[in-house]
Amino acid sequence: MGVLYDYFAAPSDDAAATTVIGGPKRRFPTVQTKSLDPEVVMGQLEELLTGRAYDDVAEDPRWGDGIAIEHEGDVLVLTVTDGLRDGLAAADDLDEVAVRWAEVEELDGFDPAVLADILHDLKALAAEAKRNGERLYCWASV
């Protein structure tokens, strides 16, 4: 059994935090993933998309900040950096990005085609969030 990660767009941290119980699927636009954590794996994606050094991404105050926690940490709502949102929204060749992203150690064994499909969904989510002045979040459940 792995961790489930749902990425979603919401208008504020307070609105996003309300999803800690029940998840975001019925309330906000959502992309479901598994094994794509909002810190390490998405930090590496942000580095690929934007050229921003991973260490700089990790110092961003919105990098995996826990805004809601339930069930002794088994369910969390975490912030996602605006840099990742903007990088996804502006990305062009997601198939090539997926190939490079599949090469990171944490994604060993992932099919780049599957990652590309997820990236296309995340790009649509990010572009809509940016248009609407929203931010991205991650709901995680163990």
N, C-alpha and C positions, 0 to 999 in steps of 0.2 A: 504494500500500500504506500503510495506516495503522497506528496502534498499537492493539493489543487490550488491553482492560481487563476483568479478571474481578474482581468484588467478591465477597468471601466472608467468612464468620464463622468464627472460630477461638477456642479457649480461651486462647491466650497468644501473645505475640510469637514465642516459640521455636517453637511449633507452626506458626504462620503461615509462618515463615521456611523451613520444610522444603518448602514448595510451590514454591520458586524454580526447581527443576528439575521439569518436568512439569506444573506448574500445580496449582490447587486442586480441579478439577472432580470427581475421583473420591474425594477425601478429606474435603471440607467442602462445606456448602451454598453454591452459587455462582450469581451472576447475571452473564452475559456481556454486555458492551457494546463499543461501538467509539466512539472520539472523546469519551468522557466521563471526562476525566482527574480524578484524585483531589484535585488541588489547586485549580486555577482554577475549573473547571466545578462540581465538587462543593462548593467553598467558596461559590460563588454560590448553589447550591441550599440549603446550610445557612443562609445569610443569609435566603433566602426563607422557609424553614420555621420558623426560630427567632427571627428578628429580630436575631440577633447580627451585629454589623457585620463585614463581610468582612475588614477589617484585623485585628480581634480573632481571627477564625477563622484567619487566616494566621499569627498568633503562637502558636497552640496547638501544643504540642510534638508532638502526634500528627498534625498536618497534613502528610501526605506524607513522614513520616520513613522513610528507607530502612533496612529491617531485614535485607534480603538482596539481593545484587547478583551477577549472573552475566553471562558473555559480554560483558565490558567495558561493562556498563550496558544491554545490549539486553534483559535480563530483570531485573525488579525485583519485590520485594514491599515495599509501602508501607503505613504505618499510615493509618487513617481516623479522624477525630475522633469522640469519643463524642457530641459535640453533634449531628453528622450522624446517627449511629445513633439517638439519642433523638428527634431531630426527625422522622426518617422513621417511626419506630415510632409516634409520636403523631399523625402527619398525618391530616387528614380528607379534604379536597377535593383529591385529587391531580390531577384533571383541570384544575382552575383553576390549581394550582401549575405544571403542565406548560405551560400557556399563557404564564404569566409567565416561566417558565424559558426558554422558546423565544425570548424577546425579548433575551436576553443576546447580546452580540456573538459570543462563541465558538460559539454554537449557531445562528448565522444559517443558515437553510435547513432546519433540523430541523422535522419535522412534530410539532406538539404532541401528536397522538394517539399517535405512536410513543414520545415521551417519557413520556406518561402510562402506557403499558404497562410501560415500564422502571421508572417510579416505583412502580407497584403491586408489581412483583417485588422491588424494593429494599426497599419497606416490609415485605413478608413476611419477607425476610431479616433486616432490622433488628429486627423485633418478636421473631422467634425468637432472635436473638442476645441481645437484652436479657433475655428470659425465662431464657435459659440462662447468663447472666452472662458472655457472650462479647463480643468486640470485632469490629469490621469492619476488613478489609484490602483492598488492591487488588494483584492480580498484573498486571503490565504487561509486554507483549512487543512489541518493535519488529519 
